[in-house]
Amino acid sequence: MEWLSTENIVAVGTAVLGIVASAGMVWYERRVPRRKRVGYRVQMDNPIGDDVRSGRANRRLGLFDEAPDMSDATLVLLRIENDGSQGIDRDDYTSPELHGLTAVFTDRTVRGVSVTQPTETDHLMDHFTAARGFGYVGNALRIPRVPLNRGDHFKLLVLLSGGDVGREIRIVGGIREGEVHPNRSATPDDKPPLFSRASRLITIMLTVCVVTLAAIVVARDDTPPPIGCETGTLTVTGSTAFEPVMREVARKYEADCAGSAITVDPHGSTAGIRELAASGARAKGKGAPSLIALSDGPKPADLPELRENRIALSVFALVVNDDVGVKNLSTADVRRLYQGEITDWRRLGGRSLPVHLVSRDANSGTRQVFQRRVLGRGEMANSSVDCVHKDDATAPVTRCELDSTDQVLTQVARLPGAIGYSELNLATRAKGLHVLTLDTEAPSVDAIEHGHSAYPYREIEYAYTYGRPPADSLASSFLTYLSRGNGQDIIRTHGHVPCWTPEGMKLCA
């Protein structure tokens, strides 16, 4: 299934993990309040040395009174800290005794204690008095109810005897709406971690999932998927002017839709429409043929069974060989040229070169658009096979007919004095010739699209099918892809205006 993609699985998994983790943390916070916390850690637990028994170590340290029977003496440094999110008052300690906490040293006896603290917490010293429960007996050290702001700490240096280094040390007692717990750190005065190990693990897992999802999203192809891929075979024929568009769209569709095979075989707009009509007539009762015909302009009125799809607005242009030396022609001059009234370019301000009319054959939609939009009538009779020599000596100028737009452009570029016509985008890329302005109006797709030009040599590109193709057919899917899907970008890249854009809908109406 399409939704069962890697990015979707990661996205759903991340969302589920986030919900479970959030619910778990809420449950944990409600069951085990952690707003007030007192942490403790052992920062030192070392033997003092054999000379402690004589009392010399006590005097040398200057911290404890001399005490007899100091065999196996050890020094322990305890750090007590508020590592919670709120301050702790004296009333927050829950011990029934006068003091708040008790440090228990397993198998050892407390012989003395000294309080140390950073200078910013000097006020804490006032609480370490016997009247407030500070003292020791046996293996227990009573710690007063010391109020601690968030982040405050103090240290207790404890002299012990009678036990081995490393024996268990724990602090017991309670905090209202909180806890007393041991801390660990790599160095003596590191701050304890803000989050628990479980919280850190969950955070790492969520981060990995999000990063993975982001990498997939960045790396994947964001091109929108084609609309309704279908399999099978399809032939596209008709307009040679629109051939580059159709070849690229066909390749893109085949790449996007596995199992499709599209053949582009253009022979001219009129030839394509006739082929479609004939194929449909032969297939009557057997379904519509898998064939699409592209036409520069509408079909003949006597073929009502052909169904039209408006695809794009195409702009065409007159082109002349670079040696002619003419940049602009009036519509009247063009009509005189194609009626054989002007035989030399010198009469139109160009060089002294004989006029050669390079035209398309009768199957060409480009020719029909030229005759309909510019000439207002048909062209003069054909008078040459090779476009160079007259086969009819009585003809005023040399005129030949070729089968495709590419052939016209190649011949005009090669033959001094030649003039022809072509789809605009193909014409602007050709060498050895240039595009003419018509009545000083330059052919411009952008100007026409934005309503700034009345340039006449333009026409709608139609895609015809024999009747309405089935919705699940390759022909139907390809037409949708061409007119409303990814094909729109290809149409625009080749210098046409897609009919299914806001601007194109007006121009193609």
N, C-alpha and C positions, 0 to 999 in steps of 0.2 A: 504494500500500500504506500501511496505517495507521502503520507504524513509520517511514515516510519523511517525518517531520515536521521542521520547522526546528530545534526544540530537540534532536531526536535526532541530526540531522546535525551540529549544533554540538558536542553532547556527544561523539559518536564522533570527530569531527575533533580536538577538544581532547585526548581521550585518546591518539589516535594521535600527535599532535604532541608530547605530553608524553613518550611512550615513545621516539620517535625522538630528541627532544632529549636525554633522559637518557642513552640509549645513545651518542649522539654525544659528549656531554661526558665520559662514562666512557672512551670510546675515546681522546678527545683527551688526557685527563689521563694515560692510560697511555702514550701515544705521545710526548707532550710534557710531561714533569713540570714543574710550575709552583710547587712548594712553596717553593723558594728562588729569589729573584729580586733582581737588582741592576738598578735603573733609573737612567737618566741623562737630563738635559735641559739645553739651553743657555738660560740665563736672561738672558744679555746678550752681545751681540757688536757693539761700538761702536768707531769710530775715536777716537783720543785727540786729534789736532790737530797742526798744523804745528810748534808749539813743542816737540814731543816730541823732535825731532831734536837740539835743543840740550841736552837733559837736564833742562831746567827742570821738565817735567811729572813726571819721575821723582821729583825732589826734592819737588815739590809734593804728589804722592801719598803719598810716604813708604813705599812698598811694595817697590820694586825698587832694586837697585844701578844706577848709571848705566851705560848700554850704548851703544857707538858704533853707527852705521849703523842708526838706528831709523826709516827711511823707511816710510811707510804703516803706522805702528804702530796696533795695535788691542788692545782689552781684551775678554776673553771670561770670563764667569762660568759655570762648570759646577756643577751640583748632582748629587751621587751619593747614591743612597738605597736602602735595603732596603725594597722594596714587596711582598715576598712574605709568606708565612704562617709562616716559621720564621727563626730567627736564623742568621747566617752567621759561621763561624769562619775563622781564617787558613788552616786545612787544606782549606777548601771551594774555594779558588781552584785552578784546574787548570793555570795557566801553568807551563811548565818553568823559567822564569826566577825570580830572587829576588823580583821584584815580582809583583803579582797581575793588574793591568789596565794597558792602554796607551791613552792618548788620542791620536788622530792628527788633526792639523790640516792639511787639504789646502792645498798651495801656500803655507804660512806656516811661519815659524820661531819656535820657542819661545825667548823671551828672559828669562823670569822667571816665577815662580809664587808665590802666597801662599795659605795654607790658612785658611779661615774656617769656623766652625761655631757652632751655638747653645750656650749655656752648659751645657745638660744633657748635652752630649756632649764635654766638655773632655778626657775620657780618650783621645779619638781622636788627639789631637795627638802623643802619644808614639810613634805608628807612622810619622809622616812624617819619617823620617831617612834619610840616605844609606845607613846600614848595612842598612836594610830595603828598599833598592832605589828610594827616592824620588829623582827627578832627571829631567833632560830632555836630549835631544840631537836636533838638527835639528827636524823637525816632530812628534816624538813626546815625550809626557810620560808617564813611568813612575809608576804609582800603586801604593803598597804594598798588601800583603794586610791590609786594615783589617777587623777583626771588627766586624760591624754587628748590633746587636739589631734586632728587628722594628720598623720605623718610624724607625730612626736614619738620619741623613744627614750629609754634610759638603759644603763648597763649595770650589772651586778657582778663584781669580782668576788668569788666565793672561795675561801680556804677550806679544804676538806682533808680528812684523814681516814685511814682504815679501809681503803678500797682501791680497786684498779682503775686506771684511766680508761675511759670509753664505756663505763657502765651506764645504764639507762638514766637519763635525766628527763623529767617531765614536769610540767606546770599544770596544776589542776585548779578548777574554779569555774565560775560561770559569768556570762555577760547577758543582761536582759536584751532580747531580740538580737542576739549575736552569738559569737563563739570565741573560744580560746583554742588556738591551733599552732602546731609547730611549722616553722618556715625553713626553707632551704635556699642557699645562694652560693654562687661560685666563689665570691670573695666576701670578706667579713661584713662590709657595710653596704653591699648592694641592696637596693630596694627590692622587696618581694614582688613577684609578678602581679600585675593588676588583675589578670584573669586566671582562673583555675586551669589545670591541664586539660580537662574536658572541653572547656570553652575555647582554649587555644586550638585544640584538635578540630573542633567543629568549624572554627574560623578558617583554618588552613584548607579543610575539605571544600568549603563553600568557595573560597578564593580560587582553588584549582579548577573547580567546575565552571566558574564564571570566566576565568581566563581561557579555558578550553573552548567554551562556547563563543567567546569573542574572536578567538583565532579562526574557528570554523566559519563564522560570519564574514570575517575579513577576507579569508582565502577563497570562499566559494564565489561562483559566478552569479552576480546579481541581475543578469539579464532576465526579464520576465519570461516565464515559460510560454511556449506557443499555445494558442487556443485550440483545444480539441484535436490532438494529434490523431492521424489515421494512417493505416498502412495500405499498400497496394501500389499500382503504377498509374501514372498520369502523363499526358503529353500536352505541352504548351506550344502553340503555333501563332502565326499572325505577324504583328508589327516587328520589323527589323529595327526601327528607331527605339523601341522599348526593350529590345533584346538584352542589353547589358543589365537592366534592372531584373528581368525575369531570370537570367542565369544566376545572379547572386542570390535572389530570394529562394530559388530552387535549391541551391547548395545549402543555404542556411536552414531551410525547412528539413532537408534530408539529415542534416547534422543534429537538429533538435528532435526529430521524430524518427526513431529507428524503424526500419521496415518499410519506408517509403522510397519510391524511385520515380523521379520526375525528369522527363526528357524535354528540353527546350529546342524546338525546330522551327524557326520563323521563316516564312516565305513571302511576307507582305500582308498587309491588313485584309485586302480583298480576297486573296488566296486563302488565308486562314478562315475567314467567315464561310467561304464556299466549301472548304474541306469539312468544317464543323456541320454545316447544313447537310452535306452528303452523308456524313457518318451517322448523323441522327436519323436520317431517312432510312438508311440501311438497318439500323438497330431498333426500329419501331417495334414496340411490344416486348423488347428484350432489355429495356432500361436505357438510360441516357449514356452516351459514350463517355469514356474517361478522357475528355478532351476539352481544353480551354483555348479560345481564340482571342488574341489581343488585337484591337483595332484603333488606329488614329482617327477617331471620329465615329459617328453612329453607323450602324448597319443599314443596308437597304430596307425600305419599307415593306418589301414583299417577302420578308422572312420573319413572320410574327412568332414562330416557334423558338427563336433564339432569345434567350433571357439575358438582359444587360446588367452589368455591375460597373458602376463608375469608380475608377481606380485613382486617377491622377489627372492633373492639368499639365500638359506638356507645352513647351515653347519651342518654336522652330525658327530657323534663320536662313537668310540668303548668304551664300559664301562666294567669294571670288578669288582667283589666283592672285598671289601677292604682286605679280608683275603688272596687273591691270592699273593700279594706281587710283582706284576709286574707293571712297569710304562710305558714301551715302548715295541712295537712290530714292527718287520719289516713286510713289505707286504708279504714276503715269508712265515713268521711264521703264519700270519693270514690265508693264503691260506691252509697251512698244518693243522692248527686247524680245519677249516671248511670242510676239506676232511677226517677228522678222523684219521690223521696220528699221532697226538700228543694227548695222553690220560691223561697225568699228567702234572701239571704246573711245576714240578721240572725240566723237560727237557728244560724249557725256563727261568730258573733261579728263579722261584717262589717257593712257599711252596709245599709240597707233598700233593696235592689235586687233585681229579679227575676232568676232564674238563666237564662242563655242558654248552652246546650251547643253549642260549635262543634267539629264532628268532621270526620274525613276520610271519604272514600267507601270503599266495600267493597274497592277495589283497593289500599288503603294498607297497607304493611307496618308503618308507625308505629302505625296503628289496631290492627292484629292483635297487635302486641307489647303495646300498652296493655291490650287485652282479656285477653291470655294472662297477662301478668306482674302486672297491678294489679287489674283487675276480676274476673278469674276466670270471666267469662261475657261475652256480647255486650252491646252498648249497647241502650237502648230505641229505639223506632221513630223515624224521621225525622218531624218535624212542621212544618218551615218551609223555604221555598225561599230567602228573603232573610236568614235568621238573626234577624230582628227580629219578624216577625209570625207568629202561629200559623196554619197552614193547617188544622190539626185542632183544633177547639175543645175536644175531650175530652182532649187531651194535657195532662199536668200541667205540663210546662215546654216552652220553645221549644228545639228541637234541629234543627240543619241539618248538611249534609255538603258539604265542599269538595274540590276536586281536588288541591290541593298544600299543602305545608307553608307556603309564603309566603302563600297565601290565608288559611290559618288564623290566622297571626300578625297579618296586616293586619286581619282582622275582629275578633279579640279586642282589639286595641289601640283599635279604633274604637268598639266597642259596650260601654257600661257594663253591668256584671253578667255579662260573658262569661267563659267558661272554655274552654280547649282544651289541645292537647298538640302537642309539636314536638321535633325533634332539639335537643339542649341548646345547641350552639354557635350555631345560628341564633336560638334563643330569647333568649340572653343579649345579643345585639346589637340586638334589636328595641326600639323605643320605645313608651311608652304601656302597657306591661304588665310584669309581673315573674314570675320563676320561683318556684314553691312548693316548700317542703320537704315531704317525705312521711314521716309518722311521725317528725318532727323530723330526718330524715336528708336533708341537702342533696345534690342531684345534683352529683357531683364526679368528673371523669375521673381526676385525680391520686390521690384517695383510693381509688377503685376499683382503679386500676392497681397500687397498692402494698399492696392487701389490707386497707385500713383502713375499708372501707365495705361494707355489705350492701344498698345502695340497689337496689331491685328493677327499676326501669324502665330496662332496658338489654337490648341484643341484639347478636348477631353479624351483621355485614354480609357477605352471600354474593354472589359473582359466579358466575353460571351460564352454561355453554356447552352446546350440543347435542352431547353426546359429547365426546371429547377432540379439540381442534383440532390440526391438523398442527403439528409443531415449528417449521416455517419459515413459519407463518402470522402475519399481523398480530395476530390474536386472541390467540395463544399468547404472542407477544412483549409485547403490551400488558399482559396479565395478570401476566407476570413483572415488568415494569417497575413496575406498580401495587403488587404485593404485596411484592416483594423489592428493587426498585431505588429510583430517585429518588422514586417515588410514596410511599414510606414517610414521607418528610419532609413531603410535602403532606398526607397523612392526619393526621399528628400536629398540623400547623399548624391544621387545621380542627377540632381537639378530639376526635379519635378515637384509639384505641390500635391501632397496626398489629399484626396477628396474628403476623407473622414476627419480632417482637422477643422476647427472653426472657420478659418479663412478659406480652406478648400471647399467646404460645403457651399459657400456662397458662389465661388468661381465655377463649381461643377454643377450648379443648379440648372 
